Amino acid sequence: MEEELKCPVCGSLFREPIILPCSHNVCLPCARTIAVQTPESEQHLPPLLHPRGPAPPAASAAPGAGPGAGAGPAGGSAACPDSECAAGGGGDHADKLSLHSETDSGYGSYTPSLKSPNGVRVLPLVPAPPGAAAAPRGAGPASSSLTCPQCHRSASLDHRGLRGFQRNRLLEAIVQRYQQGRAAAAAAAKCQLCDRSPPEPAAVLCEQCEVLYCSACQLRCHPARGPFAKHRLAPPPAHPGAPGGGGDGGGKGAGGGRKLPTCAEHDLENYSMYCVSCRSPVCYQCLEEGKHSKHDVKALGAMWKQHKAQLSQALNGVSDKAKEAKEFLVQLKNLLQQIQENGLDYEACLVAQCDALVDALTRQKAKLLTKVTKEREHKLKVVWDQINHCTLKLRQSTGLMEYCLEVIKENDPSGFLQISDALIKRVQVSQEQWVKGALEPKVSAEFDLTLDSEPLLQSIHQLDFIQMKCRAQDVVGLLGCKCTLIDHIQQSQVPLPGAAFAPFSAQPEFIFGIALAQVQDFALGLIELHEVYTGPSFKLAQFPLNVIPSLQRVDCTTQLDTDKVPPVPLLQLEKCCTRNNSVTLAWRMPPLTHNPVEGYILELDDGDGGQFREVYVGKETLCTIDGLHFNSTYNARVKAFNSSGVGPYSKTVILQTSDVAWFTFDPSSAHRDIVLSNDNQTATCNSYDDRVVLGTAAFSKGVHYWELHVDRYDNHPDPAFGIARINVVKDMMLGKDDKAWAMYVDNNRSWFMHCNSHTNRTEGGVSKGATVGVLLDLNKHNLTFYINGQQQGPPAFENIEGVFMPALSLNRNVQVTLHTGLEVPQCAKQPKLPNN
């Protein structure tokens, strides 16, 4: 209610409020500050549009002039007397018009051209026309007006000035009661937790705790953090027994000593009647003088009760709407909680579905790799067979040739002729063995296998949510479940769409989207209702779940037979090697191994002497692990397993990664406008816009340095050099998002940039033949740049952590070549001290 009791001009509680013609209220002192002179265009209005009330004496009128002589321009702004305006009923019409018509000077809508400092629009000051006499002293100027600060409508003042507006004594009494009640409440409300005697005055009331606190107890017992952060603190309530605090006695006491309001035009007369036409209370003299004699007048008490009943009825409607608004707010808060919970549930379901897709893709990948392996082994076998056959024939042919040469060397003609015919036939037969195609490979090195992944990629890109109506009486869908135990399912057989078996007929245990009639799987918590369409294209089939291997019961009490577990694998050290930041390990089983082997488990530590973790599980005996730390020592071991259990570990092999990083530009992650050449070491661009390309290496610790040589530099572009995350935006300059840290440079100066923030402008640029060095020190967590061997400005960025990749952005005016595997510059190892 306090906002209703504040003046719109000064913002304080009303002081001597007056009622404007537009029914708004304003303080009397504030009204004096916003009352201004009316513009010249409104000083010469027709007689009916002047303010009502007795007119002041004419400023200057010629003797013998008619009644309308003062209305001309020479007559000033004199108003028409009541006797003249009342002729023929004109006075009654003018009286009503002054209150209700927007064209009347007493209730206008003039749009001002200035604005006062207190936010109220006022009218510009216009000097009085020449020849007009000054108004009598003590009377309000006839050319003054007042603009309502709320609806901005103008009201002209008559000769009485601001005294012509009625004083709102009811509002004044309510403000007085409110001030008394607030003062009494502030004095009566005490803190309920104070140890002092008497307690300190209460400063706030917690609506949830329903406890009054002083300022000190609020900070100590009710801090604005933790579970108290959502509590609402309000001012202390009014005391029930104080005046204005809700008690009846206070209201009566305030009203008992109130002075009865008097008529604005007759100071000695009290209001006794209510004019319905003018909508204002009037006194007895107002009726006797004839001003309201023809108006509809009713008793003041009766109209008071009637208007009170109307106001109460209107308040009932507002109260109902307020109640509905509170219920709606509670509904919205519950909706917030439901949205949060449903969002988490759907996120879990989405993750489960995507994991199931990834598992299916992994299994299909294993199948395809098996086909490739079989094709490779077949080709190798054919080639080896051809090698052995050709070697044997070559050995026979070579022996025959050597024997024939020795026979030719003999000088005995008779002896030669005895064996020459047989040798000629043998040589001819040997020559015929090398027929056409015998010296051509039976298989080619190319694999006649083509994987058409485009439809699957399109399906993945088109994967999106669809709107479906879910009904509880339909079926229950089990999302992302591939290992549900049989005792979680209530039925041994469930209806399945027959068309669903086609893509997964090889492994029906991994069918997705199984529609079960009744499912209870509390372990997964992934139960969700889905609608299943059983139209003509679907034929239901009975499929027994107990034949699916992944759904069979697991006997956890089975004891492992240690005699049947695989033996220790043997590491083949001659095949184990390291390259850059990747390691390759090879192993084999010992000879004469009788126990079967179903797979191997390769474990690797973190490169810093930490715990081992599994990095590979499968049937292969050769494994390459990428993405390791540079200049780090790793320990690796392997063990075999079968259905009986897991065998013992092999010996531990120690592998050392490269001290420096060797890498190139990555064509797979580069923007499509990037053009790579020179074995992916030289980069340029087809676009005039900046495009980003990353390196093939990723760094998370250590010190790394690489250089980029500027091969071409035309039209003064701004290439950017630095580091970035794998998901950096690649169609704009490096450093404009929060995934990159870069230095962009032109031919004169350079800047550091991250999150599109430019810092540390440094003189010195690049040109054709220049070399830009990038030093990433993840031990000190900073990044430094060099141009032609000299450090460019201070360390560009500090406190950087995470995994970073070398990055570059350029356009078609620049071409650079990458140089890696470099040692850290000496200036970085031993920085020079500045000369004093």
Secondary structure, DSSP 8 states (H G I E B T S, - for coil): -GGGGB-TTTSSB-SSEEE-TTS-EEEHHHHHHHEEE--GGGSS--GGGS-SS-----S---TT--TTGGGSGGGTT----HHHHTGGGHHHHHHHHHHH-TTSTTS-----SEE-TTS-EE-------TT-----TTS--TTEEEE-TTT--EEE--TTGGGGS-B-HHHHHHHHHHHHHHHHHHHH-B-SS--SSS--B--EEETTTTEEE-HHHHHHHS-SSGGGTT--EE-----TTSTTTT-HHHHHHHHHT----B-SS-TT-B--EEETTTTEEE-HHHHHTTTTTTS-EEEHHHHHHHHHHHHHHHHHHHHHHHHHHHHHHHHHHHHHHHHHHHHHHHHHHHHHHHHHHHHHHHHHHHHHHHHHHHHHHHHHHHHHHHHHHHHHHHHHHHHHHHHHHHHHH---HHHHHHHHHHHHHHHHHHHHHS-TTTTS-SS-SS-------HHHHHHHHT---------TTSEEEE-S-S---GGGBS-SEEEEEGGGGGGGSS-GGG-SS-EESSB--TTT--EEEE-----TT--EEEEEGGG-GGGS---TT----TTSS----EE-GGG-EEETTEEEEEEE--SS--S---EEEEEE--SSS---EEEEEES-SEEEE-S--TT-EEEEEEEEEETTEE------EEEE--SS----B-TTTS-TTEEEETTTTEEEESSSS-EEEEBS--BSSSEEEEEEEEEEE-S----EEEEE-TT---SS-TTSSTTEEEEEE-SSEEEEEETTEEEEEEE----TT-EEEEEEETTTTEEEEEETTEE-SS-SEES--S-BEEEEEE-TTEEEEEE-S----HHHHS------
